[in-house]
């Protein structure tokens, strides 16, 4: 259903719309706003494509009131083929001999106005970077012509058996491509004005003539530039236009060649033209453009650019069918009573094939579209085999108007499987008046929405809006829906990382909205994810911050000694197990006005009471000689040694300064540096916090008091550091030294940590003389 909202946005939901789709729709506002500017900064395809579209939405406003309902009803009718029974109404198939010019008068030759030849050279060689778009422009102009004719028919109250439509005829023998329509056509004066002047749009002239009742509405039309027709010279050396104006019996031929771009010719024409009105464009193709005579290529382009045009598009194409016929060669081999042998024969025929039978369901009322319609459209449009998790069908009204249909895929798109930010991914398709414009928007759609699939269609795309409008919108605060938990779990497993990247890269105040969609493990979530909203809702009385800790896995994070005091207080702690999570929280900083606090950083407030703080200060003074000695002894590994207020069970823990890296982040950065061949030199030494109430620390204090220079005392202190490093997830720089200290401890001091450990060798001859137990002798294999 359509829901009226502030910010002039309307939307529909099906099955519970994920707020992610509203984020996507929010960004589409920016996409639409920025598309115009994009066209003015070098995308000729986009700008010129937009330039030729804009009649239908405003025609109903131009009509007298008595005709408006009729016009709306006509627009709502399904497309019809314009082949009526055995009689081909409208366009006639052109054979090779029919392409020759009919007997005409000498005609008149005109010069293009003011430097037009030079401007056309710019259009042909610079404005259009992809010459495939010429077909889009020709079809779009034909559709506009049909729109205008339908408008005039309704205004005049005239009914006609002639159907409106477009046909494409490739002729390989004559090397010409013909595009015909049964639209409004042109007279001699219009040919001279519309095709003899660059940026002279027939659409703009039509609106000017019939749009007085529309007031300022006609000023929003964008089809006023009139450059699309000249894209035909991208592929043609010579272009001919045969046309007959609606309501007029005269027929004219316009022609121009690329070799003489400064002039064109208009003459009367008497070639076969069975339509009551319309236009036939004949393109004499360049030598390197033969692929545009291939019906497979033409079908591909027509489906890509014009699949949803409002009038039927037919192409004259070959069709191969297979029939079973008697095998005359096997007649003699057939035994009496056996059925005659047959063979399969391929038969090739030519016939009209309609290409745009699929309806643009985004233009329908969402109340009339069911789930299977959305799924079928998703699969056919995006060549997908999965079913979408959800979809959003909505419209936007205001300074920019468009309709859109967005999908969250049911699986990771193929092109994103190896690279989540693959530049070749094509997710959002932009249409203007149902004509495809572009599906590659670098720097327009945020890359963290690269996996979203959908269409955006605008009838009115002004070129004077800016990105700042997007930044002022508050639509994300107005609309929030959820996928059901089962579907959202699937979504999060596939696309959760995109949302995290979105938080890091977003520059338009979407961070908190994205954060609401993220999921994390926590100390209280068990085997299920939790959200930041649920965390805040469950905070203990007096708790001021949201606590988190990083770890390679959920279990590793849960066993960190830094959480002992927080667990004792019953505070929930989020476990960040993805390497990107730490970047996310550093970018987010706060959520719901609660500070995000890394529990593994020094000087963290872990709910210490005034009495506890007083005790800590007393212990600092008491153990100051010990902490100073430890700092000197471990200076290569630690920045400082402090008394801890967070430990209840462990003897020591390593914590980072406010700008230090967690061990998880350090390993990630080291791996990143390794892949680029650089050395990692950003390591910051942690702080060692000791628990003065632990028996190991008390033992160390006793050894320190007896002899701080003793080797065993120093090894004991180093072993304390090693234990803190391992339990905190840090790498041990000297594992051999750690092994020696452990063996020294296990031997009760009989093996010094500085000694080389060698195995005892037994003498078989004397093995029985002592009370040593017998030794089994086995063969040993040395493995290199």
Residue pairs with C-beta under 8 A, 6 or more apart in sequence:
1 12
1 13
1 366
1 367
2 10
2 11
2 12
2 365
2 366
2 394
2 395
3 10
3 11
3 12
4 10
5 11
5 475
5 478
5 479
6 474
6 475
6 478
7 398
7 473
7 474
7 475
7 478
8 396
8 397
8 398
9 25
9 394
9 396
9 397
9 398
9 475
9 478
9 479
10 394
10 395
10 396
10 397
11 17
11 22
11 25
11 392
11 393
11 394
11 395
11 479
12 366
12 392
12 393
12 394
13 392
13 481
14 366
14 371
14 374
14 390
14 391
14 392
14 393
15 371
15 390
15 391
15 483
15 484
16 390
16 481
16 482
16 483
16 484
17 390
17 391
17 392
17 481
18 389
18 390
18 392
18 408
18 481
18 482
18 483
18 488
18 491
18 517
19 476
19 479
19 480
19 481
19 482
19 513
19 516
19 517
20 408
20 452
20 491
20 499
20 517
21 390
21 391
21 392
21 406
21 408
21 452
22 392
22 475
22 476
22 479
22 480
22 481
23 449
23 476
23 502
23 510
23 513
23 514
23 517
24 392
24 406
24 449
24 452
24 454
25 392
25 394
25 396
25 404
25 406
25 475
26 470
26 473
26 475
26 476
26 510
27 445
27 446
27 449
27 470
28 396
28 402
28 404
28 406
28 428
28 445
28 456
29 396
29 400
29 469
29 470
29 473
29 475
30 444
30 467
30 470
30 508
31 428
31 430
31 441
31 444
31 445
31 456
32 396
32 400
32 402
32 456
32 458
32 461
33 400
33 465
33 466
33 467
33 469
33 470
34 444
34 467
35 46
35 50
35 430
35 438
35 441
35 444
35 461
36 50
36 461
36 462
36 463
36 464
36 465
37 463
37 466
37 467
38 46
38 441
38 444
39 46
39 47
39 50
39 463
40 47
40 463
43 129
43 438
44 126
44 127
44 128
44 129
45 128
45 129
45 130
45 133
45 437
45 438
46 437
46 438
47 127
47 225
48 123
48 127
48 128
48 133
48 137
48 225
48 227
48 228
48 231
49 133
49 136
49 137
49 140
49 228
49 432
49 435
49 437
49 438
50 222
50 432
50 437
50 461
50 463
51 201
51 222
51 223
51 224
51 225
51 226
51 227
51 228
52 137
52 140
52 141
52 144
52 201
52 203
52 223
52 225
52 226
52 227
52 228
53 140
53 144
53 222
53 223
53 432
53 433
53 435
53 459
54 203
54 207
54 221
54 222
54 223
54 224
54 433
54 459
54 460
55 144
55 147
55 148
55 151
55 203
55 206
55 207
55 221
55 223
55 433
56 75
56 147
56 310
56 433
56 459
57 459
57 460
58 207
58 211
58 214
58 217
58 218
58 220
58 221
59 71
59 147
59 151
60 68
60 71
60 72
60 75
61 68
61 213
61 214
61 217
62 151
62 207
62 210
62 211
62 212
62 213
62 214
62 218
63 71
63 151
63 154
63 155
63 213
64 155
64 213
67 154
67 155
67 157
70 154
71 150
71 151
71 154
74 150
74 154
75 310
78 359
79 310
79 311
79 312
79 356
79 357
80 163
80 165
80 312
81 163
81 165
81 312
81 314
81 352
81 354
82 89
82 90
82 91
82 162
82 163
82 164
82 165
82 182
82 312
82 314
83 89
83 163
83 314
83 352
84 161
84 163
88 274
89 161
89 162
89 163
89 274
90 162
90 163
90 165
90 167
90 182
90 274
90 275
90 278
91 165
91 167
91 180
91 181
91 182
91 275
91 278
91 280
91 314
92 98
92 272
92 273
92 274
93 169
93 316
94 169
94 171
94 178
95 171
96 171
96 173
96 174
98 271
98 272
99 171
99 174
99 176
99 178
99 282
101 240
101 253
101 269
101 271
102 269
102 270
102 271
102 272
103 270
104 253
104 267
104 268
104 269
104 270
105 267
105 268
106 267
107 253
107 265
107 266
107 267
107 268
108 265
108 266
108 267
109 263
109 264
109 265
110 192
110 196
110 263
110 264
110 265
110 266
111 262
111 263
112 120
112 196
112 197
112 198
112 261
112 262
112 263
112 264
113 196
113 197
113 198
116 196
116 197
116 198
116 261
116 262
117 261
117 262
119 198
120 198
120 230
120 233
120 261
121 261
123 198
123 227
123 230
123 231
124 230
124 231
124 233
124 234
124 258
127 227
128 134
128 231
128 234
131 231
131 234
131 235
131 289
132 301
132 305
133 231
133 305
134 231
134 232
134 234
134 235
135 168
135 179
135 292
135 298
135 301
135 302
135 305
135 306
136 301
136 305
136 306
136 435
136 436
137 228
137 229
137 231
137 232
138 179
138 228
138 229
138 231
138 232
138 281
139 166
139 179
139 302
139 305
139 306
139 309
139 313
139 435
140 228
140 306
140 309
140 433
140 435
141 228
141 229
142 166
142 179
142 180
142 181
142 183
142 279
142 311
143 166
143 181
143 306
143 309
143 310
143 311
143 433
143 435
144 183
144 202
144 203
144 223
145 181
145 183
145 184
145 185
145 278
145 279
146 164
146 165
146 166
146 181
146 182
146 183
146 184
146 310
146 311
147 183
147 310
148 183
148 184
148 203
148 206
149 164
149 182
149 183
149 184
149 185
149 246
149 277
150 164
151 210
152 184
152 246
152 247
153 159
153 160
155 210
160 276
162 182
162 275
162 276
163 182
163 312
164 181
164 182
164 183
164 311
165 181
165 182
165 311
165 312
165 313
165 314
166 179
166 180
166 181
166 309
166 311
166 312
166 313
166 314
167 178
167 179
167 180
167 181
167 313
167 314
167 315
167 316
167 352
168 177
168 178
168 179
168 180
168 298
168 302
168 313
168 314
168 315
168 316
169 177
169 178
169 179
169 180
169 315
169 316
170 177
170 178
170 292
170 293
170 294
170 295
170 298
170 315
170 316
171 177
171 178
171 293
172 290
172 293
175 284
175 285
175 290
175 293
176 282
176 283
176 284
176 285
177 235
177 236
177 282
177 283
177 285
177 292
177 293
177 298
178 280
178 281
178 282
178 283
179 280
179 281
179 283
180 278
180 279
180 280
180 281
181 278
181 279
181 311
182 275
182 276
182 277
182 278
183 246
183 277
183 278
183 279
184 245
184 246
184 277
185 243
185 244
185 245
185 246
185 248
185 277
185 278
185 279
186 194
186 202
186 241
186 243
186 245
186 252
186 279
187 245
187 248
187 250
187 252
188 250
188 252
188 266
190 202
190 245
191 241
191 243
191 252
191 254
191 266
192 266
193 200
193 205
194 200
194 201
194 202
194 205
194 226
195 229
195 241
195 254
195 264
196 264
197 226
198 226
198 227
198 230
199 225
199 226
199 227
200 226
201 223
201 224
201 225
201 226
202 226
203 221
203 223
203 224
203 226
204 221
204 223
204 224
204 226
207 214
207 218
207 221
208 218
211 217
211 218
220 460
220 462
221 460
222 432
222 460
222 461
222 462
222 463
232 239
232 281
232 283
233 239
233 258
233 261
235 283
235 285
235 286
235 289
235 292
236 258
236 283
236 284
236 285
236 286
236 289
237 257
237 258
237 259
237 284
237 285
237 286
238 255
238 256
238 257
238 258
238 283
238 284
239 255
239 256
239 257
239 281
239 282
239 283
239 284
240 253
240 254
240 255
240 281
240 282
240 284
241 253
241 254
241 255
241 279
241 280
241 281
241 282
242 251
242 252
242 253
242 269
242 271
242 273
242 279
242 280
242 282
243 251
243 252
243 254
243 278
243 279
243 280
244 250
244 251
244 252
244 273
244 275
244 276
244 277
244 278
245 277
246 276
246 277
247 277
248 277
250 268
251 268
251 269
251 270
251 271
251 273
252 266
252 267
252 268
252 269
253 266
253 267
253 268
253 269
253 271
254 264
254 265
254 266
255 264
255 265
256 263
256 264
256 265
273 280
285 292
285 293
291 297
292 298
295 315
295 316
295 317
295 318
298 315
298 317
299 315
299 317
299 353
299 355
302 313
302 315
302 355
302 356
303 355
303 356
304 436
305 435
305 436
306 313
306 355
306 356
306 435
306 436
307 355
307 356
307 358
307 436
308 356
308 358
308 359
308 360
308 431
308 434
308 435
308 436
308 457
309 356
309 434
309 435
310 434
312 354
312 356
313 354
313 355
313 356
314 352
314 353
314 354
314 355
315 352
315 353
315 355
316 350
316 351
316 352
317 350
317 351
317 352
317 353
318 348
318 349
318 350
319 348
319 349
319 350
319 351
319 353
320 346
320 347
320 348
321 346
321 347
321 349
322 344
322 345
322 346
322 347
323 344
323 345
323 347
324 342
324 343
324 344
324 345
325 342
325 343
325 345
326 340
326 341
326 342
326 343
327 340
327 341
327 342
327 343
330 341
330 343
331 340
331 341
333 341
334 340
334 341
358 377
358 380
358 381
360 431
360 434
360 455
360 457
361 369
361 373
361 374
361 377
361 405
362 393
362 403
362 404
362 405
362 455
362 457
363 403
363 434
363 457
366 393
366 394
369 393
374 388
374 391
374 393
374 405
374 407
375 387
375 388
377 405
378 384
378 387
378 388
378 391
378 407
378 453
379 385
379 387
381 429
381 455
382 407
382 453
384 409
384 453
386 409
386 410
386 411
387 410
388 407
388 408
388 409
388 410
388 453
389 407
389 408
389 409
389 410
389 483
389 487
389 490
389 491
390 407
390 408
390 483
390 487
391 405
391 406
391 407
391 408
392 404
392 405
392 406
392 454
393 404
393 405
394 403
394 404
395 401
395 402
395 403
395 404
396 402
396 403
396 404
399 462
399 465
399 469
400 458
400 460
400 461
400 462
400 465
401 458
401 459
401 460
402 456
402 457
402 458
402 459
402 461
403 456
403 457
403 458
404 454
404 455
404 456
404 457
405 454
405 455
406 428
406 452
406 453
406 454
407 452
407 453
407 454
408 451
408 452
408 483
408 491
408 495
409 451
409 453
409 494
410 490
411 494
412 451
412 494
412 495
413 425
413 427
413 451
413 453
415 422
415 424
415 425
415 426
416 422
416 425
416 450
416 451
420 450
420 497
420 498
421 447
421 450
422 450
423 442
425 450
425 451
426 439
426 440
427 439
427 445
427 449
427 450
427 451
427 452
427 453
427 454
428 439
428 441
428 445
428 452
428 453
428 454
428 455
428 456
429 436
429 438
429 439
429 454
429 455
429 456
430 436
430 437
430 438
430 439
430 441
430 455
430 456
430 457
430 458
431 437
431 455
431 456
431 457
431 458
432 457
432 458
432 459
432 461
433 457
433 459
434 457
446 502
446 505
446 506
447 501
447 505
448 498
448 499
448 501
448 502
448 505
448 506
449 498
449 502
450 498
451 494
451 495
451 498
470 508
471 508
471 509
476 510
476 513
477 513
480 513
480 516
482 488
483 491
489 529
492 519
492 529
496 518
496 519
497 578
497 580
499 514
499 517
499 518
500 518
500 578
500 580
500 581
500 583
500 584
501 580
502 510
502 514
503 511
503 514
503 515
503 518
503 584
503 587
503 588
504 580
504 583
504 584
504 587
506 514
511 587
511 588
512 588
512 591
512 592
515 532
515 588
515 591
516 531
516 532
516 533
518 531
518 532
518 584
519 529
519 530
519 531
520 529
520 530
520 531
520 532
520 548
520 574
520 575
520 576
520 581
521 529
521 530
521 554
521 557
521 574
521 575
521 577
522 530
522 535
522 572
522 573
522 574
522 575
523 558
523 563
523 567
523 572
523 573
523 575
524 530
524 538
524 572
530 572
530 574
532 546
532 591
532 592
533 592
535 546
535 572
535 574
536 546
536 591
536 592
536 594
538 572
539 546
539 571
539 572
539 594
540 569
540 570
540 571
542 607
543 571
543 607
544 594
544 595
544 605
545 594
545 595
545 596
545 597
545 605
546 574
546 591
546 594
546 595
546 596
546 597
547 566
547 571
547 572
547 573
547 574
547 597
547 599
548 573
548 574
548 575
548 576
548 585
548 596
548 597
548 598
548 599
549 557
549 560
549 562
549 563
549 573
549 574
549 575
549 576
549 598
549 599
549 600
550 557
550 576
550 577
550 581
550 582
550 598
550 600
550 662
550 663
550 664
550 665
551 557
551 558
551 560
551 575
551 576
551 577
551 664
551 729
552 577
552 664
552 729
553 577
554 575
554 577
556 729
557 575
557 576
557 577
558 575
559 727
560 599
560 600
560 653
560 727
560 728
560 729
561 647
561 649
561 650
561 652
561 653
561 724
561 727
561 728
562 599
562 600
562 646
562 653
562 655
562 728
563 573
563 599
564 646
564 647
564 648
564 649
564 650
565 606
565 607
565 608
565 645
565 646
565 647
565 648
566 573
566 599
566 606
566 607
566 646
567 573
568 648
569 606
569 607
571 606
571 607
573 599
576 582
576 584
576 585
576 664
579 664
579 665
579 668
582 662
582 664
582 665
585 596
585 598
588 596
589 595
589 596
590 596
597 604
597 605
598 604
598 656
598 662
599 606
599 646
600 655
600 656
600 662
600 728
601 655
601 656
601 657
601 658
601 660
602 642
602 655
602 656
602 657
602 658
602 687
602 689
603 658
604 646
604 655
606 645
606 646
608 616
608 645
612 645
613 645
616 643
616 645
619 643
619 692
620 627
620 642
620 643
622 692
623 643
623 690
623 692
623 701
625 704
626 700
626 701
626 704
627 641
627 642
627 643
627 690
628 641
629 704
629 708
630 638
630 641
630 688
630 690
630 717
631 638
631 640
631 641
633 714
633 717
633 718
634 641
634 688
634 717
634 718
634 721
637 685
637 721
637 725
637 733
638 654
638 685
638 686
638 687
638 688
638 721
639 657
639 684
639 685
639 686
639 687
640 687
640 688
641 687
641 688
641 689
641 690
642 687
642 688
642 689
642 690
643 689
643 690
643 692
644 652
644 653
644 689
644 690
644 691
646 653
646 689
647 653
647 689
647 690
647 691
647 694
648 691
649 694
650 691
650 694
650 724
650 727
651 690
651 691
651 694
651 695
651 696
651 697
651 720
651 723
651 724
652 688
652 689
652 690
652 691
652 694
652 696
652 697
652 720
652 721
652 723
652 724
653 688
653 689
653 724
653 727
653 728
654 686
654 687
654 688
654 689
654 724
654 725
654 728
654 730
655 686
655 687
655 689
655 728
656 662
656 684
656 686
656 687
657 684
657 686
657 687
659 684
660 684
660 686
661 669
661 682
661 683
661 684
662 729
663 728
663 729
663 730
663 731
664 729
666 683
667 731
669 680
669 682
670 680
673 679
673 680
674 680
686 728
686 730
688 721
688 724
690 697
690 720
691 697
692 698
696 720
697 720
699 716
700 713
700 716
700 717
700 720
703 710
703 712
703 713
703 716
704 713
704 717
706 713
707 713
708 714
711 752
711 753
711 754
712 744
712 749
715 741
715 744
715 753
718 737
718 741
719 738
719 741
719 742
719 745
722 732
722 738
722 741
725 731
725 732
726 732
732 738
737 753
740 753
740 754
740 755
740 757
741 753
743 751
743 753
743 757
744 751
744 752
744 753
751 757
762 772
762 775
764 777
767 774
767 775
768 774
